């Protein structure tokens, strides 16, 4: 479904038209609910996608970020679209990418700042917030390549709709099935004001009444993305146990 189709569906679900819900209202207010719905669906998929990782098809680049490090600087911030870090790599002085390990200071038996007082080749990273990591130890040009020497592989949220894209009307949601779920999710805030009797019906159609037991379109989306690895051959292996 294109955004034009979604807008038509939203108006039908809300029993409205271009007069009661003009394009200006959609691009000003409804786009907020539409984009929040896109982000929620992306979060469901990312939590269910297994090894066949999801990325919104509207992006024109890969979910990889490359950053220049600064000598003795441990903290680095990145794009707020990042939902999950898959791995972090640092380039050594030989030009080889080295995978560094995640660590949580609250679980670390020691004080990281004291244990890594001397700059060098980073071996750990701690995710301090949604958009910031800290490297341990801080990088040194003696051991690490600073220029474009930090690389992040990540999962990101949906490519949301801009007001211009809504007006153009051709962009489609970046996931594979059940695009109409966005129309139902976007319609609920409007119906809470004007058609409260429809809300429970739309929530049931979405299937989000019980987060632990999704049904309806939500369950279909989750099942689709959790079972995409059909090209990956499943093999049963035996665990060897030594006997003396």
N, C-alpha and C positions, 0 to 999 in steps of 0.2 A: 504494500500500500504506500502511495506517495503521501506527502504531507497534505496535499489537496484532498485526498480520500479520507485521511484522518480527520480533517476539519469538518468535512461533510458528516462523518460518523459522529463526531462530538456534538454537532448541532442537532442531529437526529436524536441522540441519546438524551440531550438536554431539552428536547422539544423547543428548539429555538431556530432562528434563521439569520440571514445576513443583516436583518434590521435589529433584532433583539440581541444578537451576538455578532456585531460587525467585525471585520478584519482588524480594525484598530484595537478592539477589546481583546482579541485573541493574541495579537503580537505584544500587547502591553501586559496582560494578566495571565491568559491561559497558557502562554508559552512557558511561564514559570512552572505551572503544574505539569505541562507536557514534558518539559525537560527533567523535572524531578522524577517523573514516571520512567523516562528513559534510563536515568541513573539507577533506579531501583531494579529494573529488569536486568541491566548490566551486572549489578551486584549479585543477583540470583544466579546468573549464568556463570560468573567468575567463580562462585563458590561450588559450582557443580561440574565444571568443564574438564576435570581430570587432566590427562596429559595432552589432549587435543585442545590447546588453549584458545580461548575466545579473544578476538579483538574486533571492535566495531569496524564493519566493512567500509565505512565512510572515511576512515583515516587513509591518508595517502603516504604515510611513512610507517616504519616498523616501531613497535614499542621498545625502543632502545634509546637511551640517552647517553651522550658522551660529554664529559665535562673536563675543563682544565683545572688542575689542582694548584694550590699555592703552597710553597714551602712553609712548613711549621703550622699550617692551618688544618685543623681537624674537621670542622663543621662545613657541610655542603648542603645547599637547598636545591630542590628540583621542582618540576612541574606538579601543580596540585591535582592534576588528573590521575596521578599514580594511585592506584588502590592497593596493590600488592607488589612487593619486590620479589622477583624470582631469584635473581642473584646479582652480586656486585663484584666487579673485576677491577684490578689495578694493573697498569702496564709497568713492567719493571724496566731497568735501564737497558736491557737487551732487546726491548720491543716486544716481549712476550706478555700476553695477558694472563694474570694470575687470579684465580678465584679466591676471594677472602670470605671469612666466615661471619655469620651473624652472632651477636652476643648481646645480652641484656645486662646492663650494669647492676640492676637490682638482684640478679641471680648469680652474679660473679663473686667468687670468694676472694675478695681483695678490692683495692681501689685502682681503677684502670688508669687514672691520670698519673698515679705514682708508679705503677708498674710499667707504664710506657712514657716516661719522661723524655726519653731521647727520641728524636725524629728518626724515621727510617722507612722501611717498606711496610705499608699497612698490611696487617694480617686479619684484623677484625673490623666490623662496623656495628654501630649501635643505632637503631632507628629512634631518634629522639622525638619525632612528631610525624604527622602525615607527610610532611614535605622536607624533612631534614634528617640527615644521617651524620654520625661522627665516626671518623676513622681512628683506629688505634694500631700502631702509633701514628702521629701526624706524618705526612709524607716528607721525604727529603730527596732532593735532586740527585743525591749520591746513589740512591737505591731505586728510585721510581722515576718514570717519565712523567713530568708534570703537565706538559701541553697535551690536551685531549687524552689524559692518562687515566681517567675514571670513567667506567662504563657501567650503566645500570640496565638490567633487563627487568621489565615490569609488566603488570597488568593494569590497564587504565579504564576509566569510566567511559560512558558512552560519548560519542560525538553528538553533542546536543544541537538543537535547531536554533538558528539565529532568526531574528525578525525578518531579515532579507530573504533567508531560505524559505521561510513560511510564505512570504509574499510571492516568491518565484514558484513555489508549489511542486517542485519535482523531486526533492530529496526524499529518500526512503529511510526507515529505521535500519540500523546496522546489525540487526540480528535476523535469524533465518525464518522463524515461524511466528504465527499469532500476532501480527502487527496490530490487530484491532484491540489488543489488550490495552494499548496506550490510550485509545479513545475512551474505553471504560474507566481507566484510572484517572484520566484528565477530567472526565465528566463529573466525578463524585463530588469535588468541592463545590461546583455550581449547583448540583442537585441537593446538596445539604442545605442550601438556601431556598431553593424554589421547588424541588420535587423530592422531598425527604422519603416518600414512599418508594422511590426507585433505588435508594442507596443500597439496601440489603440485597436486592436482586443483582445489582451490578457487582457488589462485593463477592457474591456467590459465583457469578460468572467468571470473575477474575480468579477466584480460588485462594484468596489471601486471608480468609477469616481465621485460620489456624496456622501460624507460621511454621509450626513443627509438622503439620500434615497438610501440605498444599494440595489443592485440587484444581479442577478446571484448567483454564489456559495457563496459569502459572505452573501447574504440575506438568503439563505437556511441554512447556519450554524447558523446564529443568530436566525432564526425562530425555528430551532430544539431545541436550548438550552433555548429559552425563553418559550417553551411550554412543558418542560419535566415533569411538575408537574401533570401528568394525574392521578397519584395514590393519589393525595391530593384532597379530596372531597370538592368541592366548595359549600358553604352554603350562603344563603341570610339571613341577620339578619336585624332586625328593630331597629332603634335608638329610644330610649325612650326620649320623651320631656315632662317635667313636665308642667302641667297647673294648674293655681290657680283660 
